Amino acid sequence: MKALRVAIVGTASSGKSTLAAALATRYQTVWVREYLREFVDVQARVPVAADQFPIASMQVAREEAALAGARRYLFCDTTPLMTAIYSRHYFHGIDARLAALVERHRYDVTLVCAPDIPWVADGLQRESEDVSRIVDAMLFEELEARAIPYLLVSGSLDARLAQVEELLQN
């Protein structure tokens, strides 16, 4: 049986990575780390417009590679949709190749991490809290425009895990 792809999206410092790791542990499966973190660390710079499609493509390639080791669920720490939202915000548009990737790459379940945990700066990668609020609003606009159903998870890690568990059981 093919594993269900679970997208975990949200603004910077909303707990996506923590939730993905915890869910992978709980369900004894694998998770796909956010490639953007690695990109920023290796390149020692923030991405530019030309980097957006390659970043999203690498994220998808890593998901595809991880599927072989997934059991029931594959938890994905971010998606091409988030890359597109950041592209729209920072570069005032979405590259046609990135837009096409977002359109054709789907998830079985989408979790949105509420920005209700303390915001923590993270070197080059993190935008300000003000930008996080803008991106959060843009995310909900995109989910609505694309008719993507989602579960908004909030609260402590234990609370978030319980919310996801209830969804996945149904």
N, C-alpha and C positions, 0 to 999 in steps of 0.2 A: 504494500500500500504506500502510495506517495505521501510524503509529509506535507502537512498544511503549512503554507508560508504565512507567518504572522509578522506584519509590519509594525514597528514601534517607532512612532514619530513624535515630534514636539520640538520646542525651541531648545536652545543651548541651556544646559544646566537644569533640565527638567527631569532627569533621572532615567533616560532611555537606556544607557549602557548598564546601569545597576539593575534595572528591571529585566533586561534581556539576559544578563548573566544569571540572575536569580531564577528566572523561568526555565532556562536551560538546565540548571541544577535540579529544580523541582521535577521536571519532566524527563530527566535523564537523556537529554538530547544536546544538540550543538546550537550555537548562535553565531551570527555573522557580525563581526565588529564593524564599527563605522570606519570606512576607508579614509574619510576626510582627515581623521586624527593622524593616521600614518602619513598621509600626503603632507600635511603641515609640518610634522616632525622631520620627515626626510628632506623636504624641500626648504625647510626653515623660512617659510613665507606663507602668507595667505594666498588662496587661489585667485586667479584672474578669470575673466570671462571665458577665455579659451580653454581653461582647465575644467570647466563645469561638466561637459559631456564626458571627457575621459574619467573624471572622478565617479560620475554616476555609472558609467559602463563598468568600471572596476568593481563597484559595489555589487552590481548585478552578476558579474562573472564570479565573484566570491560566493554569492548566494548559490549559483548553479553548482559550483564545486562542493559546497557544504551539503547540498541535498543528499548526496550519497551517504553521508554519515548521520543524517537526521533520523530520529525516531518519533513518529507521529507529528511533530511540529518542528519547524525551522524558524527560530526567532531572529528577526532582522533588525539590527540597530540602525535605523534610518532607511530611507528609500530614495529613488530618483525623484519622487515628488518633492521631497524636502530640498534637494539640490535645485530643482526648478523654482521653488519658492524663493530660495536665497538668490538665485540668478535674477529673478524678477525684482527683488528688492535692491540688490547691490549693483546690478548691471542693466536694470530697466528693461529687461526682456529675457526671453528664453530662446536659446539656440534651437533651430529647427530639428536637429538630430536629438537633442535632449527632450524636446517636446514629444517627438515620435517614440522615444524610449519610455517616457512616462506613460504614454497612451497604450503601449503594447505590454508593459510589464505590470502584472496584477498580483494582488495578495488575497488570500482567503479570509484573513481577519486583519483589521486595522485597529491598533491601540494608540490613543493619543495621551501622552503624559502631560498632565496639568503642570503649569509652572508654579506649583504651590509648595515647593521645597526651597530652602535657602539657595540663592543664586551665588555661584562661585566662579570667579574669573579663572581662565585656563590658558594663560599665555596668548599666543597669536590666534588661536582658534576661536575664542569666545568674543562675541559682540557684547555690547553693553546691555544692561537690563532694559533700557528704553527700546533698543532694537529688538530685543527678545519679545517685548509686548507687541510690536508691529508684526513680527514674523508669526507670532501666535495667532493674531487676527487673520493674517493672510492664509495660514494653514486651514482655519475653519472655513474661510471663503472658498478655498480650492476644494476641500472635501465636499462642501455643499454643491458647488458648481459641477463637480464630477459625479455626484450622487454616490459617493463612497460611504458606506455605513461604517461606523466606528464606535469604540467604547472609550470614553474619557475616563482615565484612571487617575486617582488623586489620593492624597494622604501619604501615610508612612509606607514603607516598602511592604510590610505585612498587609496593610489595607489594599495596596495595589495588587498584590499577589492574590488575595481573596477575590477581588473584583474580576480579575482575569480568569481565575479558576472557575468562578460561577459562569462566566461566558463560555469557556471552553467545554464545560460539562453539558451545556445546552447545545 
